[in-house]
């Protein structure tokens, strides 16, 4: 092992923002909260932070608001077989190793115990990406008069190319393109995906089928989960974290959400009966809105009727009504729905700050 585990150390007075920097930049993707003697107090993963965001925790709060105070650990006396067994049984990727005083002396990683065949699974060969590309892009006319919205240039290349290469670079190689309006332009550019290092199959919508109805066009039952995404979203979301989160929650379907703040432009008056209680000047309210990205277990397709219009929110509502578990995954990374000229210009202006110029 002998990983650079000390790079993951923070104290209880550290902020969640500091923890995020370690998770995002360090290969170990975990934070170990320790005291001055390196005694383990708790751990933080990406999933811990996202769950806390849903509960209203702020990124400027200290890490004690999100840390797991009872993490799974191992001792110096545990052999390799024991470490591997603990990690597989508990379905965890990282395991702090402690001495007799509870101090961190190493960090076991699941990669240490996987053979080449298992490591290949990290390419997510059983997961398919379904991109919904059939919209008319009416709000972006006249740009979309002769061009489908996903092919509009952002950052010197089609928006859709950025979506594909970002997912590919995270290990996702199997794609379905659901197309309708100006489908031939998309197909001529991407073909079978070979030039972009992926495999692309096309789902042809003869009529408008909504963001979920087109899933009925998938010819064979998928072996693993489906990540479904609208084709007008610019994001550097960590999709590997999304997959892990979905599996950990044991949900049938997971909807990505984005925090949205709405400010009241007036002083809000709060009353007690006929008496004035308080006045709050221009308060803001925080909501979580649908981010247009979903991950679905393959059995969800059994709930999508053939050849019928169905939107994704309606599908989630139906699953809930039938007592199937669904979850929400908050996107904390960059996210922009390019649905109007203002957002298009915003995406173009911010593109090179968010994405490095990687060649396909």
C-alpha positions in Angstrom: 0.0 0.0 0.0 2.1 3.0 1.3 -0.2 5.5 -0.3 0.2 9.2 0.3 -2.5 8.9 2.9 -1.3 12.0 4.9 -2.3 14.1 2.0 -5.9 13.4 2.9 -5.6 14.6 6.5 -7.7 17.5 7.8 -8.7 18.7 11.3 -12.2 19.3 12.6 -11.8 23.0 12.2 -11.3 22.6 8.4 -14.2 23.6 6.1 -16.1 21.5 3.7 -14.6 23.5 0.9 -11.1 22.3 2.0 -12.4 18.7 2.0 -13.8 19.1 -1.5 -10.4 20.2 -2.8 -8.8 17.1 -1.4 -11.5 14.8 -2.8 -11.4 16.4 -6.2 -7.7 16.8 -6.6 -6.2 13.8 -4.8 -6.3 10.4 -6.3 -7.5 8.8 -3.0 -10.8 10.6 -3.1 -11.3 10.5 0.7 -10.7 12.9 3.6 -9.4 11.6 6.9 -10.3 13.9 9.9 -7.6 13.5 12.6 -6.4 15.2 15.7 -2.9 16.5 16.4 -1.7 13.0 17.1 -3.1 11.7 13.8 -5.8 9.8 15.7 -8.8 9.2 13.4 -11.9 11.1 14.2 -13.9 10.6 11.1 -13.9 10.3 7.3 -15.5 12.2 4.5 -16.4 11.0 0.9 -18.0 12.7 -2.0 -21.3 11.0 -1.2 -21.2 12.3 2.4 -20.9 15.9 1.1 -23.7 15.5 -1.5 -26.1 14.1 1.1 -25.3 17.0 3.5 -26.0 19.5 0.7 -29.5 18.1 0.4 -29.9 18.7 4.1 -29.0 22.3 3.9 -25.4 22.2 5.0 -23.2 25.0 3.5 -19.8 24.4 2.0 -18.4 27.1 4.3 -19.4 24.9 7.3 -16.8 22.9 9.2 -16.2 19.2 8.3 -17.8 17.9 11.5 -21.2 18.7 9.9 -20.6 16.0 7.3 -18.1 13.5 8.5 -18.8 9.9 9.2 -17.8 9.5 12.9 -18.0 5.7 12.8 -16.1 4.7 9.7 -15.0 1.1 8.9 -11.4 0.6 9.8 -8.7 -2.1 10.0 -5.7 -2.7 12.2 -2.0 -3.2 11.5 -2.5 -6.9 12.3 -5.1 -7.5 9.5 -3.6 -9.4 6.6 -4.3 -8.7 2.9 -7.2 -11.3 2.8 -8.9 -9.6 5.7 -8.5 -6.1 4.2 -10.0 -7.3 0.9 -12.8 -9.1 2.7 -13.8 -6.0 4.7 -13.8 -3.7 1.6 -15.8 -6.1 -0.5 -18.3 -6.9 2.2 -18.8 -3.3 3.2 -18.7 -2.1 -0.5 -16.1 0.6 0.3 -13.2 1.7 -1.8 -11.0 3.1 1.0 -10.1 1.6 4.4 -8.1 3.5 7.0 -5.6 1.3 8.9 -5.0 2.2 12.5 -2.4 1.3 15.1 -3.2 0.2 18.7 -3.8 3.9 19.7 -6.3 4.6 16.9 -3.8 6.6 14.8 -3.8 6.4 11.0 -0.7 4.5 9.7 -1.9 3.6 6.2 -4.8 3.6 3.9 -5.9 0.5 1.9 -7.4 1.1 -1.5 -9.6 -1.4 -3.4 -7.3 -1.1 -6.4 -4.6 -2.8 -4.4 -6.7 -6.0 -4.4 -8.1 -6.1 -7.9 -6.7 -8.0 -10.8 -6.5 -6.6 -14.3 -9.9 -8.0 -15.2 -11.6 -6.3 -12.3 -9.7 -3.0 -13.1 -11.1 -3.2 -16.6 -14.6 -3.0 -15.1 -13.8 0.5 -14.0 -14.4 1.4 -17.7 -18.1 0.9 -16.9 -18.6 -1.5 -19.8 -22.0 -2.5 -18.4 -23.3 1.1 -18.3 -24.8 2.8 -21.3 -25.2 6.6 -21.8 -28.4 7.7 -23.5 -28.3 11.3 -24.8 -31.6 13.0 -25.7 -30.9 15.0 -28.8 -34.2 15.3 -30.6 -35.4 18.8 -29.4 -36.2 21.6 -31.8 -34.2 24.2 -29.9 -36.9 26.8 -30.6 -35.6 29.3 -28.1 -32.2 29.4 -29.9 -33.6 30.3 -33.3 -32.3 31.3 -35.8 -29.1 29.3 -34.7 -31.1 26.1 -34.7 -32.9 26.7 -38.0 -30.5 24.6 -39.9 -28.6 23.0 -37.0 -29.7 20.8 -34.0 -29.1 22.4 -30.7 -26.5 19.9 -29.5 -24.4 20.7 -32.5 -24.1 24.5 -31.7 -20.5 25.5 -31.1 -19.4 26.0 -27.6 -15.7 26.3 -26.8 -14.7 25.9 -30.5 -16.5 22.5 -31.0 -20.1 21.2 -30.9 -21.6 21.1 -27.4 -22.4 17.4 -28.0 -18.7 16.6 -28.6 -17.8 18.1 -25.2 -20.5 15.9 -23.6 -19.2 12.8 -25.3 -15.5 13.3 -24.6 -16.1 14.3 -21.0 -18.0 11.0 -20.4 -15.5 9.0 -22.4 -12.6 10.4 -20.3 -14.3 9.1 -17.2 -14.5 5.6 -18.6 -17.9 5.5 -20.3 -17.8 4.1 -23.9 -21.3 2.9 -24.8 -23.7 5.5 -26.1 -27.2 5.8 -27.5 -28.1 8.9 -29.4 -31.8 9.6 -29.4 -32.4 11.8 -32.5 -35.2 13.5 -34.4 -34.7 17.0 -35.6 -31.8 17.3 -38.1 -30.7 13.8 -37.1 -28.5 13.5 -40.2 -26.2 16.3 -39.1 -25.5 14.5 -35.8 -25.0 11.2 -37.5 -22.7 12.6 -40.2 -20.5 14.1 -37.6 -20.2 11.3 -35.1 -21.0 8.3 -37.2 -20.5 5.1 -35.1 -18.3 7.0 -32.6 -15.1 5.2 -33.5 -13.3 8.4 -34.2 -14.1 9.6 -30.7 -13.1 6.4 -28.9 -16.7 5.3 -28.2 -19.5 3.2 -29.6 -22.6 5.0 -30.7 -26.0 3.5 -31.6 -28.9 5.6 -32.8 -32.5 5.7 -31.6 -34.7 7.3 -34.2 -37.7 9.1 -32.9 -40.4 9.2 -35.7 -42.4 11.6 -33.4 -41.7 13.5 -30.3 -41.5 11.0 -27.4 -40.3 13.1 -24.4 -37.2 12.7 -22.3 -38.2 9.2 -21.2 -40.4 7.8 -24.0 -37.4 7.4 -26.3 -36.0 4.8 -23.9 -38.6 2.3 -25.3 -36.6 2.4 -28.5 -33.6 0.7 -27.0 -33.6 -2.7 -28.8 -32.1 -5.0 -26.1 -32.4 -5.1 -22.3 -29.3 -3.3 -20.9 -27.0 -5.3 -18.7 -26.3 -2.4 -16.3 -27.6 1.0 -15.4 -28.5 3.7 -17.9 -27.2 7.3 -17.5 -29.8 9.5 -19.3 -28.9 13.1 -20.1 -30.3 16.0 -22.1 -28.2 17.0 -24.9 -28.1 20.7 -24.1 -26.3 20.5 -20.8 -22.7 21.8 -20.3 -21.3 20.2 -17.1 -18.0 18.8 -15.7 -20.0 16.6 -13.3 -18.1 13.6 -11.9 -20.2 10.8 -13.3 -18.2 8.1 -11.5 -19.4 9.6 -8.3 -23.0 9.6 -9.6 -22.7 5.8 -10.3 -21.3 5.1 -6.9 -24.0 7.2 -5.2 -26.8 5.5 -7.1 -25.5 2.0 -6.1 -25.0 3.0 -2.5 -28.6 4.2 -2.2 -30.0 1.0 -3.7 -32.4 3.2 -5.7 -34.1 2.1 -8.9 -33.8 5.6 -10.3 -31.7 8.7 -9.3 -32.3 12.2 -10.5 -29.6 14.8 -10.5 -30.6 18.1 -9.0 -29.1 21.6 -8.9 -29.3 24.1 -6.2 -31.3 27.2 -7.3 -31.7 30.4 -5.3 -34.5 32.8 -5.9 -34.5 36.2 -4.2 -37.6 38.1 -3.3 -37.0 41.7 -4.5 -38.9 43.2 -1.6 -38.8 43.3 2.1 -40.9 40.3 3.4 -43.2 41.1 6.3 -43.9 38.4 8.8 -46.9 38.8 11.1 -48.5 37.3 14.2 -52.2 37.8 13.5 -52.7 41.5 12.8 -49.4 42.5 14.4 -46.1 42.9 12.6 -43.5 40.4 13.8 -40.4 40.9 11.6 -39.3 42.4 8.3 -36.7 40.5 6.3 -35.1 42.5 3.5 -35.0 40.8 0.1 -34.7 37.2 1.4 -33.6 34.4 -0.8 -35.1 30.9 -1.0 -33.1 27.8 -2.0 -34.7 25.1 -4.1 -33.4 21.9 -5.8 -34.3 21.8 -9.5 -34.2 19.0 -12.0 -30.7 19.0 -13.7 -31.7 16.9 -16.7 -29.4 14.0 -15.8 -30.6 10.6 -14.5 -29.3 7.1 -13.8 -31.8 4.3 -14.1 -31.6 0.6 -13.3 -32.4 -1.5 -16.4 -35.7 -2.7 -14.9 -37.0 0.8 -15.2 -37.5 0.2 -18.9 -40.3 -2.1 -18.0 -42.3 0.9 -16.9 -41.8 2.9 -20.2 -44.7 2.2 -22.6 -43.9 1.5 -26.2 -44.4 4.3 -28.8 -45.8 6.8 -26.3 -44.8 10.2 -25.1 -43.3 10.2 -21.6 -41.3 12.8 -19.8 -38.7 11.9 -17.1 -40.4 13.7 -14.2 -43.6 11.8 -15.0 -41.7 8.5 -15.0 -40.2 9.3 -11.6 -43.7 10.2 -10.2 -45.0 6.8 -11.5 -42.1 4.9 -9.9 -42.8 6.7 -6.6 -46.5 5.9 -6.8 -45.6 2.2 -7.3 -43.4 2.3 -4.2 -40.1 2.0 -6.0 -37.2 3.7 -4.4 -35.7 6.8 -6.1 -33.0 9.2 -4.9 -31.6 12.6 -5.8 -28.0 13.4 -6.4 -27.0 17.1 -6.0 -24.6 18.4 -8.7 -22.0 20.6 -7.0 -19.8 20.9 -10.1 -20.3 23.3 -13.0 -23.7 22.9 -14.7 -25.4 25.0 -17.3 -28.6 24.3 -19.3 -28.0 26.0 -22.7 -31.6 26.7 -23.5 -31.5 30.4 -24.6 -29.1 32.9 -26.2 -28.1 34.3 -22.8 -27.0 30.9 -21.4 -25.3 30.1 -24.7 -23.2 33.2 -24.4 -22.5 32.4 -20.7 -21.3 28.9 -21.7 -19.1 30.2 -24.4 -17.5 32.8 -22.1 -16.9 30.3 -19.3 -16.0 27.2 -21.3 -12.2 27.5 -21.2 -12.2 28.1 -17.4 -14.1 24.9 -16.9 -12.7 22.5 -19.5 -9.2 21.9 -20.6 -8.6 21.7 -24.4 -8.5 18.0 -24.8 -8.5 16.6 -28.3 -11.0 13.9 -29.1 
